[in-house]
Amino acid sequence: MSIGETVAAVSTPRGRGGVAVIRITGDGAAAVADRAFRPAGGGLLSERPPRTAVFGSVVREDGEVVDRAVAALFRGPRSFTGEDTAEISCHGGVAVTAAALEAVFAAGASPAGPGEFTRRAFINGKISLSEAEAVGLLIDADTEDRMKLAVNSAGGALRRKIEAVGDGLSDAVSELCAIIDFPDELISEDGGTDADGRIVTAVAKAAEDTEKLLSTYRRGAAVTDGVRTAILGSPNVGKSSLFNALTGGDDAIVTDIPGTTRDVLRRTVPFGGVTLLLSDTAGLRETDETVERIGVERAKKEAEDAEMIFFVVDGSRPLSEGEKEEISSLPPATRFAAVNKRDLPRGLSAEDETFLKEAFDAVAGISASNGDTEELADAVRDAFDSDRVDLSRDPVIWDARQRADLTAAAALLREAERTLRAGGPPDAACALCEEAAARLRMTDGRGIGEEIVDRIFSRFCVGK
C-alpha cells in the first residue's frame, strides 16, 4: 500500500454497537468524504472548518441515504496519520456499518491493510516506532499493567529516553571527529587531549543508560507477552484452590477427592506485577487409572513448557518422598514453593524447610482457600523487579527486537569505552560509537528496513 493512496476501514470493533467509526486517510480523503457524505445544511464537508463535527448523511453513488451520521475532516499534517483524514461516525449495526463502508469504497477509497493508519503515522513522522507499537499494545491491553505500559510508551517515554542517550552519544562522537580531523591542534605532546575525560564519561554514561533500559526487558515482556506459569504438586494440596484464588473465580473444581483435576485449565491473570499465562494441572502421582494418568502426563508437559512454576505443598504435614522426587526432577524454570495452609500449624520438618529453600528460588506461605497469596505475589515481584520499574513513568522495553538492538548498542559502547581508556586510536572508538548510535536509532524505528516495518504492522488488525 503506497503512502498517499486513499484508504478506508472501520476503526471500531465489528458487531452491534451504538457507533461505528469509518476512517479515511490519504491524498484524496477529502474528495472521497465529499462524495460519500452530505452535510445536512448543504455544501461539502471539505468546505467546513477542519476538525469540526458536521451532521449529515452517508449516501451511495445514486444518492440513496445509507444512514444519518457525523463526519469530521482533519487536514494533514494535523492528523493522526499526517495526511488528510476524514472520520465518519455512523450507527454501529452490522448491516449499516457495512453499507456505509461500501459507500466510502464506491466514492474512491481502497480497503486499508492491517495497521495501515498507524503505519502511515510512523512513516510520516507523527509517532516513533515504539509509540506505534504501544498503540497496538494499548488497544489489546486486557490488564491494568498492560494498559499502564502502553499508555506510558504511547506517550513517548521510551522514545524520549532513547533520544536522550543518543544526544549524549552524539556529543562524544562530535569531539572524537574533531580529534580525528584536527589532530595537530587538539592532541598534546603526551598524546592526550582536554576532551579525553569528557568523551570517556559520555560514552560510559551512554553504555550505563542503555544497560539500564535493557534491564527492564524481563518485566516488560512479562507484562505484555505473559509468563507461562504451571501450578504443580501432589493431589489434594490446594492447587485448584490456588488457581481459583489467582483467577478470582471457581473454574477449577475443588474437592477432598484426590485426582479431581484431570485436564489442564488455563487463564490469563495479572499477578505480582506481571501477566501470568496460568495453568492448573493434575496432581503428580503414580496411578493406574487411565484418565488420571493422561492428566499427570499433561501436567508434566506443562512443567516442561513453563517459564515459571508454582509448586504447591501442604504445609500442615511433612513432605512425602514422592513430593521430594517430583521437586528434584522439575525442569529449569523460575520456581516457587507455595506452602499452603499457612493458617494451620506448620507440619514441615526442619529438613523439609531446608530442602525447599535449596530447591526453589523462593518459598512463600499461602492460604489458598482464604485467598491469601501475598507472599507469593511478593516473590514474583522480586523475581521480575516489579517494584523497581514504574510502568506508568519509567521507559520500558518489551519487544525482542528492541532488546536485540539495545544489546548490540551496549556491547559497542563498552568496547568503545575500553578502547578510549586504553589510549586506543580515536577513529576506532568513533566508529564503534557511530555504530552504537545507529543501533539505538533502530530501536525506535529510524533506519530499519521497510520489510521489518511491514512485518511489525502486519500484526495489527485492520482499522488500527
C-alpha positions in Angstrom: 0.0 0.0 0.0 1.7 3.2 -1.2 1.7 6.2 1.1 -0.7 8.8 -0.3 -3.2 6.3 -1.7 -6.6 6.9 -0.1 -7.7 4.0 2.1 -10.5 3.4 4.5 -11.5 0.9 7.2 -13.8 0.5 10.2 -11.8 1.6 13.2 -14.2 0.3 15.8 -14.9 -3.3 16.7 -17.1 -5.2 14.3 -20.6 -6.2 15.5 -23.6 -4.4 17.1 -22.8 -1.1 18.8 -24.1 2.4 19.3 -21.5 4.0 17.0 -19.1 2.7 14.3 -16.2 5.0 13.1 -15.1 4.7 9.5 -11.7 6.3 9.0 -10.5 7.5 5.6 -6.9 8.7 5.0 -4.7 9.7 2.1 -4.3 12.4 -0.6 -7.9 12.0 -1.7 -9.6 11.7 1.7 -11.4 15.0 1.4 -12.7 14.2 -2.1 -13.9 10.7 -1.0 -15.7 12.1 2.0 -17.4 14.8 -0.1 -18.8 12.1 -2.4 -19.9 9.7 0.4 -21.2 12.2 2.9 -23.6 15.1 2.6 -23.8 17.8 5.3 -27.4 18.5 6.5 -27.0 22.2 5.8 -25.8 21.7 2.2 -22.4 22.1 0.6 -19.4 19.9 1.1 -17.6 18.6 4.2 -14.3 20.0 2.8 -15.9 23.5 2.8 -16.4 23.3 6.6 -13.7 24.3 9.0 -11.3 21.4 9.7 -11.7 19.4 12.9 -15.4 20.3 13.1 -18.1 17.7 13.7 -20.7 18.0 10.9 -24.1 16.3 10.9 -25.4 14.8 7.7 -26.0 11.6 5.7 -23.9 8.8 4.3 -25.0 8.2 0.7 -24.5 5.7 -2.1 -23.4 6.7 -5.6 -27.0 7.1 -6.7 -27.8 9.4 -3.8 -29.6 6.9 -1.6 -29.2 7.6 2.1 -27.5 4.8 4.0 -27.5 6.3 7.4 -27.5 9.6 9.4 -24.0 10.3 10.6 -21.5 12.8 11.9 -18.3 13.5 10.0 -15.1 15.5 10.6 -12.2 16.3 8.3 -8.6 16.6 9.7 -6.2 18.3 7.3 -2.6 17.0 7.2 -0.2 17.2 8.8 -2.5 17.9 11.8 -4.0 14.4 11.8 -3.1 11.1 13.3 -1.6 9.8 10.1 -0.1 13.1 9.0 -2.3 13.0 5.8 -5.8 14.4 5.2 -8.1 12.2 7.2 -11.9 12.0 7.4 -13.8 10.1 10.1 -17.5 9.2 9.7 -19.4 8.1 12.8 -22.5 6.2 11.8 -24.8 3.8 13.8 -23.0 0.6 14.8 -25.2 -2.1 13.4 -23.6 -4.8 11.3 -25.5 -4.1 8.1 -25.4 -0.3 8.3 -21.7 -0.2 9.0 -21.0 -2.5 6.0 -23.2 -0.4 3.8 -21.5 2.9 4.9 -18.1 1.4 4.3 -19.2 0.2 0.8 -20.3 3.7 0.1 -16.9 5.0 1.0 -15.2 2.4 -1.2 -17.5 3.4 -4.1 -16.5 7.0 -3.6 -12.9 6.1 -4.4 -11.2 4.7 -1.3 -9.4 1.3 -1.2 -9.6 -1.1 1.7 -6.9 -0.4 4.3 -4.4 -3.1 5.3 -3.6 -4.3 8.8 -2.3 -1.4 10.9 -2.3 0.9 7.9 -3.3 4.1 9.8 -0.6 3.6 12.5 1.9 2.6 9.9 1.3 5.9 8.0 1.6 7.8 11.2 5.0 6.3 11.8 6.3 6.8 8.2 5.1 10.4 8.2 7.0 11.1 11.4 3.9 11.6 13.6 5.0 8.9 16.0 8.1 6.8 16.6 8.1 3.0 16.2 7.9 2.4 19.9 4.9 4.7 20.1 3.3 3.0 17.2 3.8 -0.5 18.8 2.4 0.9 22.0 -0.8 1.9 20.2 -1.3 -1.7 19.3 -0.5 -2.8 22.8 -2.9 -0.3 24.2 -5.8 -1.5 22.1 -5.1 -5.1 23.0 -4.5 -4.4 26.7 -6.6 -6.6 28.9 -4.9 -5.9 32.3 -4.1 -2.7 34.1 -0.3 -3.3 33.9 -0.5 -3.8 30.2 -2.6 -0.6 29.9 -0.1 1.4 32.0 2.9 0.3 30.0 1.1 1.0 26.7 -0.1 4.5 27.8 3.4 5.4 29.0 5.1 4.2 25.8 2.5 5.7 23.5 3.1 9.0 25.3 6.8 8.8 24.3 8.6 7.7 27.4 10.7 5.1 25.6 11.3 7.4 22.6 12.5 10.3 24.8 14.9 8.0 26.7 16.4 6.7 23.5 16.8 10.2 22.1 18.4 11.4 25.3 21.0 8.6 25.2 21.6 9.3 21.5 22.1 13.0 22.1 24.7 12.4 24.8 26.5 10.0 22.5 26.4 12.5 19.6 28.3 15.0 21.6 31.1 12.4 22.2 31.2 11.4 18.5 31.5 15.1 17.6 34.5 15.6 19.8 36.1 12.4 18.5 35.6 13.6 14.9 37.3 16.8 15.8 40.3 15.0 17.2 40.5 12.8 14.1 40.2 15.8 11.7 42.5 18.2 13.6 45.0 16.1 15.5 47.8 18.7 15.4 45.6 21.3 17.1 43.9 19.1 19.7 46.4 16.3 20.7 49.2 17.4 23.1 52.8 16.1 23.1 51.8 13.4 25.6 49.2 12.1 23.2 46.2 13.3 25.2 43.5 16.0 24.7 41.5 18.2 27.0 38.4 16.3 25.8 39.6 12.8 26.8 37.8 12.8 30.2 34.6 14.2 28.8 34.5 11.7 26.0 35.1 8.6 28.2 32.5 9.9 30.7 29.9 10.4 27.9 30.5 7.0 26.4 30.4 5.3 29.7 27.1 7.1 30.6 25.5 6.1 27.3 26.5 2.5 28.0 25.1 2.6 31.5 21.8 4.2 30.4 21.5 1.6 27.6 22.1 -1.3 30.0 19.6 0.2 32.5 17.0 0.3 29.7 17.9 -3.3 28.8 17.3 -4.4 32.4 13.6 -3.5 32.0 13.0 -6.1 29.3 12.2 -9.0 31.6 9.4 -7.0 33.3 8.2 -5.5 30.1 8.0 -8.8 28.3 6.4 -10.5 31.3 3.6 -7.9 31.3 3.0 -7.8 27.5 3.6 -11.4 26.5 2.9 -13.1 29.8 4.8 -15.7 31.7 3.8 -19.4 31.1 3.1 -20.5 34.7 2.2 -24.0 35.8 0.7 -24.9 39.1 2.1 -28.3 40.1 2.0 -30.5 43.2 0.7 -33.7 44.6 -3.1 -34.4 44.7 -5.1 -32.5 47.3 -2.5 -30.0 48.3 -4.6 -27.0 47.1 -3.5 -26.5 43.5 -7.0 -25.8 42.2 -7.8 -23.6 45.2 -4.7 -21.5 44.4 -5.8 -21.4 40.7 -9.2 -20.1 41.8 -7.7 -17.6 44.2 -5.4 -16.2 41.5 -8.2 -16.0 38.8 -10.9 -14.8 41.2 -13.3 -17.5 40.0 -14.3 -21.1 40.6 -13.4 -22.6 37.3 -11.3 -25.3 39.0 -13.3 -28.0 40.8 -12.2 -28.3 44.4 -13.0 -31.4 46.4 -11.4 -33.7 49.0 -11.2 -36.5 46.5 -7.6 -37.0 45.1 -7.3 -36.8 41.3 -10.3 -34.4 40.8 -8.3 -32.3 38.2 -7.7 -34.4 35.1 -7.3 -31.9 32.3 -5.3 -28.6 32.1 -7.2 -25.4 32.9 -5.7 -22.1 31.5 -6.4 -18.5 32.3 -4.5 -15.2 31.8 -4.3 -13.2 35.1 -2.3 -10.2 36.4 -0.3 -11.2 39.5 2.9 -9.8 41.2 3.2 -7.0 38.6 3.4 -9.4 35.6 0.9 -11.3 33.5 0.6 -15.0 34.2 -0.4 -17.4 31.5 -1.6 -19.7 34.2 -2.4 -23.4 34.0 -3.8 -25.7 36.7 -2.8 -29.3 36.3 -3.5 -32.8 37.6 -1.8 -33.9 40.9 1.5 -35.6 40.3 1.5 -39.2 41.5 1.7 -42.7 40.1 -1.7 -44.1 39.1 -3.2 -47.0 37.2 -6.4 -45.0 36.4 -6.2 -44.3 32.6 -7.8 -40.8 32.5 -5.8 -39.6 35.6 -2.6 -40.9 34.1 -3.2 -38.9 31.0 -3.8 -35.8 33.2 -0.5 -36.5 35.0 1.4 -36.7 31.7 -0.2 -33.4 30.6 0.9 -31.8 33.9 4.5 -32.9 33.3 4.3 -31.5 29.7 3.1 -28.1 31.2 6.0 -28.1 33.5 8.5 -28.7 30.6 7.0 -25.7 28.7 6.6 -23.4 31.7 8.8 -20.3 32.4 7.6 -20.3 36.0 6.4 -23.0 38.3 4.3 -22.7 41.5 4.8 -26.0 43.3 2.1 -26.3 46.0 2.8 -28.3 49.1 0.6 -28.9 52.2 2.4 -27.0 54.9 0.4 -28.8 57.7 2.2 -32.1 57.1 5.7 -33.3 56.3 6.8 -33.7 52.7 6.4 -37.2 51.2 9.2 -38.9 49.5 7.2 -38.8 46.3 7.0 -35.0 46.6 10.7 -34.7 47.1 11.3 -36.8 44.0 8.9 -34.7 41.9 10.6 -31.5 43.1 14.1 -32.8 42.4 13.0 -33.7 38.8 11.4 -30.3 38.0 12.7 -28.8 34.7 14.6 -25.5 34.6 12.3 -22.5 35.3 11.8 -19.8 37.8 10.4 -21.9 40.6 8.5 -21.0 43.8 7.3 -23.3 46.6 3.8 -22.3 47.6 3.4 -23.7 51.1 -0.3 -23.9 51.5 -2.5 -23.9 54.7 -0.4 -21.3 56.5 -3.5 -20.7 58.7 -2.9 -24.2 60.2 0.0 -25.3 62.5 3.2 -25.9 60.4 3.9 -29.6 59.9 7.0 -29.4 57.8 10.2 -30.7 59.4 13.4 -28.6 59.6 14.8 -30.9 57.0 11.8 -30.2 54.8 12.2 -26.5 55.2 15.9 -26.7 54.2 15.1 -28.9 51.2 12.5 -26.4 49.9 14.8 -23.4 50.3 17.6 -25.2 48.4 15.2 -26.4 45.6 13.3 -23.2 44.9 14.0 -19.6 44.1 11.7 -18.6 46.9 9.4 -20.2 49.5 6.1 -18.4 50.1 3.4 -19.2 52.6 -0.2 -19.1 51.2 -3.7 -20.0 52.3 -5.3 -20.8 49.0 -8.8 -21.4 50.4 -8.7 -17.9 52.1 -7.3 -16.1 49.1 -4.1 -15.3 51.0 -1.4 -15.2 48.2 0.5 -12.0 49.1 3.8 -13.7 50.0 3.7 -15.5 46.6 3.0 -12.2 44.9 5.9 -10.6 46.6 8.2 -13.4 45.4 7.1 -12.8 41.9 7.6 -9.1 42.2 11.1 -9.6 43.4 11.9 -12.1 40.6 10.8 -9.6 37.9 11.8 -6.3 39.6 8.2 -5.3 39.6 8.7 -2.7 42.4 11.8 -1.2 40.7 10.1 -0.4 37.4 7.2 2.0 37.4 5.2 1.1 34.3 3.4 4.5 34.4 6.5 6.6 34.3 9.7 4.7 33.5 10.8 3.9 30.0 10.4 0.1 29.5 11.2 -2.2 26.6 9.1 -5.3 25.9 9.9 -6.5 22.4 12.7 -8.9 21.4 13.7 -6.6 18.5 14.2 -3.7 20.9 16.2 -5.9 23.2 18.5 -7.1 20.3 19.2 -3.6 19.1 20.0 -2.3 22.6 22.1 -5.3 23.5 24.2 -4.6 20.4 24.4 -0.9 21.2 25.5 -1.6 24.8 28.3 -4.0 23.7 29.6 -1.5 21.1 29.6 1.3 23.7 31.5 -0.8 26.3 34.1 -1.7 23.6 34.4 2.0 22.7 34.9 2.8 26.4 37.7 0.2 26.7 39.4 1.5 23.6 39.4 5.0 24.9 40.6 4.1 28.4 43.4 2.1 26.9 44.5 5.1 24.8 43.5 3.4 21.5 43.0 5.2 18.2 40.2 7.7 18.3 38.9 6.7 14.8 38.3 3.1 16.1 36.4 4.4 19.1 34.5 6.8 16.9 33.4 4.0 14.5 32.2 2.0 17.5 30.2 4.9 18.8 28.6 5.7 15.4 27.6 2.0 15.0 26.1 2.1 18.5 24.2 5.3 17.7 22.8 3.6 14.6 21.6 0.6 16.7 20.0 3.0 19.2 18.1 4.7 16.4 17.0 1.3 15.0 15.5 0.5 18.4 12.9 3.2 17.8 12.5 2.5 14.1 14.9 5.0 12.5 17.0 3.4 9.8 15.3 0.0 9.8 14.2 -1.6 6.6 10.8 -1.4 5.0 10.5 -5.2 5.3 10.8 -5.0 9.1 8.3 -2.2 9.3 5.8 -4.1 7.2 6.3 -7.2 9.4 5.7 -5.2 12.5 2.5 -3.6 11.3 1.1 -6.8 9.8 0.5 -8.0 13.4 -2.0 -5.1 13.8 -5.7 -5.6 13.0 -7.4 -3.7 10.2 -8.6 -0.3 11.4 -5.6 0.5 13.7 
